[in-house]
Amino acid sequence: MRTCVGCRATEPAQVLTRVALQTVEGSTPAAVFDEQRTLGGRGAWIHPGKDCLDKALKKGAFNRAFRTRVTTDQLVIKT
């Protein structure tokens, strides 16, 4: 069971999308979707819809989940 960082609902991991950190030396770490669930390190989980992503971005949930300041520019819902 995992908790969505947007709405805080608890769901099985199969229902949620994993978000992981991607680091580039000399820049702020970036939160990216880890659809294959292969990236290492700390992860955050979110429902695949736009509503939960908007809530998470508004309340700074990714900074809290990753325990550091992260950029979220790469988190875009593909429609």
Biotite code that builds the C-alpha atoms (Angstrom):
import biotite.structure as struc

atoms = struc.array([
    struc.Atom([0.000, 0.000, 0.000], chain_id="A", res_id=1, res_name="MET", atom_name="CA", element="C"),
    struc.Atom([1.202, 3.489, -0.901], chain_id="A", res_id=2, res_name="ARG", atom_name="CA", element="C"),
    struc.Atom([-0.127, 6.982, -0.200], chain_id="A", res_id=3, res_name="THR", atom_name="CA", element="C"),
    struc.Atom([-0.787, 9.483, -2.989], chain_id="A", res_id=4, res_name="CYS", atom_name="CA", element="C"),
    struc.Atom([1.115, 12.720, -2.289], chain_id="A", res_id=5, res_name="VAL", atom_name="CA", element="C"),
    struc.Atom([-1.697, 14.712, -3.916], chain_id="A", res_id=6, res_name="GLY", atom_name="CA", element="C"),
    struc.Atom([-4.880, 13.509, -2.226], chain_id="A", res_id=7, res_name="CYS", atom_name="CA", element="C"),
    struc.Atom([-3.329, 11.416, 0.593], chain_id="A", res_id=8, res_name="ARG", atom_name="CA", element="C"),
    struc.Atom([-5.504, 8.378, -0.285], chain_id="A", res_id=9, res_name="ALA", atom_name="CA", element="C"),
    struc.Atom([-3.964, 4.956, 0.330], chain_id="A", res_id=10, res_name="THR", atom_name="CA", element="C"),
    struc.Atom([-3.943, 2.586, -2.653], chain_id="A", res_id=11, res_name="GLU", atom_name="CA", element="C"),
    struc.Atom([-2.039, -0.497, -3.863], chain_id="A", res_id=12, res_name="PRO", atom_name="CA", element="C"),
    struc.Atom([1.179, 0.413, -5.700], chain_id="A", res_id=13, res_name="ALA", atom_name="CA", element="C"),
    struc.Atom([-0.273, -0.916, -8.984], chain_id="A", res_id=14, res_name="GLN", atom_name="CA", element="C"),
    struc.Atom([-2.862, 1.905, -9.001], chain_id="A", res_id=15, res_name="VAL", atom_name="CA", element="C"),
    struc.Atom([-0.364, 4.735, -8.437], chain_id="A", res_id=16, res_name="LEU", atom_name="CA", element="C"),
    struc.Atom([2.465, 6.188, -10.536], chain_id="A", res_id=17, res_name="THR", atom_name="CA", element="C"),
    struc.Atom([5.934, 6.426, -9.010], chain_id="A", res_id=18, res_name="ARG", atom_name="CA", element="C"),
    struc.Atom([7.867, 9.694, -9.082], chain_id="A", res_id=19, res_name="VAL", atom_name="CA", element="C"),
    struc.Atom([11.633, 9.599, -8.482], chain_id="A", res_id=20, res_name="ALA", atom_name="CA", element="C"),
    struc.Atom([14.499, 12.085, -8.317], chain_id="A", res_id=21, res_name="LEU", atom_name="CA", element="C"),
    struc.Atom([16.807, 12.616, -11.245], chain_id="A", res_id=22, res_name="GLN", atom_name="CA", element="C"),
    struc.Atom([19.987, 14.442, -10.289], chain_id="A", res_id=23, res_name="THR", atom_name="CA", element="C"),
    struc.Atom([22.390, 16.330, -12.500], chain_id="A", res_id=24, res_name="VAL", atom_name="CA", element="C"),
    struc.Atom([25.581, 17.565, -10.885], chain_id="A", res_id=25, res_name="GLU", atom_name="CA", element="C"),
    struc.Atom([25.444, 21.281, -10.154], chain_id="A", res_id=26, res_name="GLY", atom_name="CA", element="C"),
    struc.Atom([21.674, 21.699, -10.450], chain_id="A", res_id=27, res_name="SER", atom_name="CA", element="C"),
    struc.Atom([18.555, 21.202, -8.364], chain_id="A", res_id=28, res_name="THR", atom_name="CA", element="C"),
    struc.Atom([17.263, 17.597, -8.441], chain_id="A", res_id=29, res_name="PRO", atom_name="CA", element="C"),
    struc.Atom([14.254, 17.100, -10.717], chain_id="A", res_id=30, res_name="ALA", atom_name="CA", element="C"),
    struc.Atom([11.170, 15.021, -9.956], chain_id="A", res_id=31, res_name="ALA", atom_name="CA", element="C"),
    struc.Atom([10.372, 12.738, -12.922], chain_id="A", res_id=32, res_name="VAL", atom_name="CA", element="C"),
    struc.Atom([7.788, 10.045, -13.583], chain_id="A", res_id=33, res_name="PHE", atom_name="CA", element="C"),
    struc.Atom([9.285, 6.572, -13.109], chain_id="A", res_id=34, res_name="ASP", atom_name="CA", element="C"),
    struc.Atom([6.775, 4.579, -15.150], chain_id="A", res_id=35, res_name="GLU", atom_name="CA", element="C"),
    struc.Atom([8.998, 1.476, -15.317], chain_id="A", res_id=36, res_name="GLN", atom_name="CA", element="C"),
    struc.Atom([9.747, 1.745, -11.564], chain_id="A", res_id=37, res_name="ARG", atom_name="CA", element="C"),
    struc.Atom([13.445, 1.157, -12.191], chain_id="A", res_id=38, res_name="THR", atom_name="CA", element="C"),
    struc.Atom([15.026, 4.374, -10.910], chain_id="A", res_id=39, res_name="LEU", atom_name="CA", element="C"),
    struc.Atom([16.746, 3.990, -7.576], chain_id="A", res_id=40, res_name="GLY", atom_name="CA", element="C"),
    struc.Atom([16.362, 6.026, -4.431], chain_id="A", res_id=41, res_name="GLY", atom_name="CA", element="C"),
    struc.Atom([13.468, 7.583, -2.618], chain_id="A", res_id=42, res_name="ARG", atom_name="CA", element="C"),
    struc.Atom([10.178, 7.660, -4.481], chain_id="A", res_id=43, res_name="GLY", atom_name="CA", element="C"),
    struc.Atom([6.841, 9.405, -4.154], chain_id="A", res_id=44, res_name="ALA", atom_name="CA", element="C"),
    struc.Atom([3.533, 8.016, -5.369], chain_id="A", res_id=45, res_name="TRP", atom_name="CA", element="C"),
    struc.Atom([0.668, 9.796, -7.090], chain_id="A", res_id=46, res_name="ILE", atom_name="CA", element="C"),
    struc.Atom([-2.589, 8.966, -8.877], chain_id="A", res_id=47, res_name="HIS", atom_name="CA", element="C"),
    struc.Atom([-2.134, 9.205, -12.663], chain_id="A", res_id=48, res_name="PRO", atom_name="CA", element="C"),
    struc.Atom([-4.696, 12.014, -13.110], chain_id="A", res_id=49, res_name="GLY", atom_name="CA", element="C"),
    struc.Atom([-4.216, 15.772, -13.336], chain_id="A", res_id=50, res_name="LYS", atom_name="CA", element="C"),
    struc.Atom([-6.197, 16.544, -10.150], chain_id="A", res_id=51, res_name="ASP", atom_name="CA", element="C"),
    struc.Atom([-3.759, 14.867, -7.779], chain_id="A", res_id=52, res_name="CYS", atom_name="CA", element="C"),
    struc.Atom([-0.743, 16.322, -9.585], chain_id="A", res_id=53, res_name="LEU", atom_name="CA", element="C"),
    struc.Atom([-2.191, 19.833, -9.289], chain_id="A", res_id=54, res_name="ASP", atom_name="CA", element="C"),
    struc.Atom([-2.846, 19.330, -5.561], chain_id="A", res_id=55, res_name="LYS", atom_name="CA", element="C"),
    struc.Atom([0.656, 17.987, -4.962], chain_id="A", res_id=56, res_name="ALA", atom_name="CA", element="C"),
    struc.Atom([2.297, 20.868, -6.828], chain_id="A", res_id=57, res_name="LEU", atom_name="CA", element="C"),
    struc.Atom([0.172, 23.471, -5.050], chain_id="A", res_id=58, res_name="LYS", atom_name="CA", element="C"),
    struc.Atom([1.053, 22.249, -1.557], chain_id="A", res_id=59, res_name="LYS", atom_name="CA", element="C"),
    struc.Atom([4.729, 21.449, -2.230], chain_id="A", res_id=60, res_name="GLY", atom_name="CA", element="C"),
    struc.Atom([4.240, 17.745, -1.583], chain_id="A", res_id=61, res_name="ALA", atom_name="CA", element="C"),
    struc.Atom([7.229, 16.634, -3.666], chain_id="A", res_id=62, res_name="PHE", atom_name="CA", element="C"),
    struc.Atom([9.665, 18.790, -1.682], chain_id="A", res_id=63, res_name="ASN", atom_name="CA", element="C"),
    struc.Atom([8.306, 17.217, 1.491], chain_id="A", res_id=64, res_name="ARG", atom_name="CA", element="C"),
    struc.Atom([8.303, 13.655, 0.130], chain_id="A", res_id=65, res_name="ALA", atom_name="CA", element="C"),
    struc.Atom([11.887, 13.887, -1.118], chain_id="A", res_id=66, res_name="PHE", atom_name="CA", element="C"),
    struc.Atom([13.051, 15.877, 1.919], chain_id="A", res_id=67, res_name="ARG", atom_name="CA", element="C"),
    struc.Atom([14.769, 18.452, -0.304], chain_id="A", res_id=68, res_name="THR", atom_name="CA", element="C"),
    struc.Atom([13.907, 21.200, -2.782], chain_id="A", res_id=69, res_name="ARG", atom_name="CA", element="C"),
    struc.Atom([13.162, 19.706, -6.203], chain_id="A", res_id=70, res_name="VAL", atom_name="CA", element="C"),
    struc.Atom([12.107, 21.090, -9.569], chain_id="A", res_id=71, res_name="THR", atom_name="CA", element="C"),
    struc.Atom([8.849, 19.765, -10.946], chain_id="A", res_id=72, res_name="THR", atom_name="CA", element="C"),
    struc.Atom([9.037, 21.189, -14.482], chain_id="A", res_id=73, res_name="ASP", atom_name="CA", element="C"),
    struc.Atom([9.266, 17.698, -16.025], chain_id="A", res_id=74, res_name="GLN", atom_name="CA", element="C"),
    struc.Atom([6.081, 16.455, -14.346], chain_id="A", res_id=75, res_name="LEU", atom_name="CA", element="C"),
    struc.Atom([3.571, 16.839, -17.166], chain_id="A", res_id=76, res_name="VAL", atom_name="CA", element="C"),
    struc.Atom([0.509, 14.647, -17.648], chain_id="A", res_id=77, res_name="ILE", atom_name="CA", element="C"),
    struc.Atom([0.484, 13.210, -21.171], chain_id="A", res_id=78, res_name="LYS", atom_name="CA", element="C"),
    struc.Atom([-2.967, 13.432, -22.734], chain_id="A", res_id=79, res_name="THR", atom_name="CA", element="C"),
])
